[in-house]
Amino acid sequence: MKAAVMRAPNAPLSIEDVTISKPGPREVLVRLKAVGVCHSDVHFWDGNFPAELPVILGHESAGIVEEVGSMVSAVKPGDHVISILSPFCGTCEYCLSGHMSVCHTVNGEKFQRPPTEAPRLSIKGEKVGQFLNLSSFAEQILVHENALCAIDKDMPMDRACLIGCGVVTGVGSVFHSAKVEPGSTVAVLGCGGVGLAAINGAAIAGASRIIAVDLSDEKLQMAVRFGATDTVNPAKVNAIEAVKELTKGGVHYAFECVGLKQTAEQAYHMLRPRGVATVIGMITPGVNIEVPGIELLVTEKRLQGAVMGSNRFRIDFPRFIELYKQGKLHLDDLISDRIGLEGITGALQNLKDNKGTVARQVVVFD
């Protein structure tokens, strides 16, 4: 198969012929139809997060099942599926208590091939790293069955793929992690793909005021289309003071969708007493967030993280598709551009340069 291979940080990805193995007992071979280019890919491409090289990046994908292993029961050949980077085992404490989104952080080895077996991906006998159990910048993926969700075949693939990361992270964090209540106030810091999804989710949840915060006026304009009632540009005003003034004391919920210490702390300071700040962005390893301890105590504010929107993806994905069909989830507006496999390096660079008009660039096969 053809795949975009990363061999060095910040270097152009090379389109190479990669050997993909046959499915093991619980593995599924999927021919991809569409893959979103996510800012999380940029964090590994630019060396901000470590990656095993050579590696095939990409993780926001949708396709059609081609072949399944002998023990697979979740999907069958011909099924249309969305992948996710947070697979679940179904038997651990986290899965059994309804917190399957963190299963992969403690049980990651269960979804990979053991070192004694042939690798899933290779080039001329050399092992190729599988990124986040997926490696979706390729024509095919070979994954554990619990990293897939079957969906309706009438769902367009270029929209479906977006649900697998950016949408479930943003909307799921609103629904599941923070549990935004109708009539409440919300601030979303960062209006890229994830931030726009969080804004969309807050609107669906019935928030009365949704304040979009971003340095790009173009992204703030996009945010209004997704449900933002107000916009704040920190380059022009003090963002914390502006949010507090708009809400007469602070928001009930704040979502940090950038991945920076500064914006995480700003999200906390935008809260009213008993408010909840949820960090969604990928903060660089080793960076710590500082908040005033005594204030945390006496105001009962909460600062929390959320991975992949605290999802239950086999429940969430079909529901999100129904919201899309009802015109409530604005997946069409998320797509900034459709590209081929050879355009991925440029797409990653666009995200790294923080171009204001880019929400999601989608690789479309066929």
Phi, psi and omega in degrees: 000160174270141178210155176267113188256131174264123179246346178202149179300139176066004178271152177303138175289141181257134178277114187229162173277121182241136177274127177246134187287175174274153182296135169282186186307320183244023181257156182228133175262125183238131171269118186282148177244332180204143181220125175279145175262113189253154179296335176299325176298322180298320182302327179273324179296321182271005175085005180292329173239145182287148176219146176283120184255147354289156183215152172255114180282187178099137183205359185249086194223158175218147182191199184237132180294128178259321186207146180231155177284171188294336183252006183286132179234346187282327183221168179220162179305137182097342178294142169272134187223156168246139178265164175215150182273358179243074178292166182231149179270329179088357184234348184278174180304319185289317178295315185289339178261010175086017181241053186295342183294338179260000181305315186293340180286339179246343183238028187304327183292339181292340185257007181242162173281140176294155182301339181283347180261162176297143180293155177293326184234138178203159175231112181052043178087349180271129180297139174248132182297138176261116187281119176052038179066011186233292186060071190267355175280062186201166179287335181220157170230150176236112190222164172295143184300334182277014171252012185230150174227125177286141182228170176299140183285348179271002178280123179301132186295325183290338173271322182301319183300328182296332181295330188292345177217287187302317183286314181294329178292312182287305182292318180298323178296325177291311185287312191260313187286309182267333182057059181300132182265150175301138179085355181278174180249144187223141169240135178239117181263112182103116186244043168280201183302315181292315180298318178297323177294321178295319177298315178301316179296320179296323178293317178296323180290346176094021176299140184278332180220125181235113185257117178270133182236119181199154179280348182257120177295328178296317179291326177295323176296320176297321182301324179297322179295334182268356175126359179295135177266338181217156178229146179225127176253110182298345177285344185248333181219167172286112189297318181296313180295321181296317180294318180294324179291319181295330186249007180056050174129351179126162183272160174285326183222138174230143181234122178265114186241023183253313182098036180234149176303315184299313183287330176295317179291324176297318179302317178298315185287346176279352185281150165274169176307139183068014175286163182236122175255127183244121179271117180252328183293154181275099179280135183306135177307137180094348179272130180253149177260135180245130174226153181291118187299314183293325178293320177303322180290305191280339179263349182058030171291158179232138176239120184222162173255163176214123179258126178051037174067025181047046193285160163236074203300329179287345170268316187292314187302311177299325178293319179296321178297321177295321176297323177296315181297331178279356180083012182267329179257117193269065181292325180301319183286345179286334187278114178274327184197152173245130187227172173263176182302325182288350181266005186294318181302315177297323179293318177298319180295322177301317179291319180296323179282355177058047179293129190296336184269000185262121172252292175223126171261134188240126173280124181243124177271161184064000000 
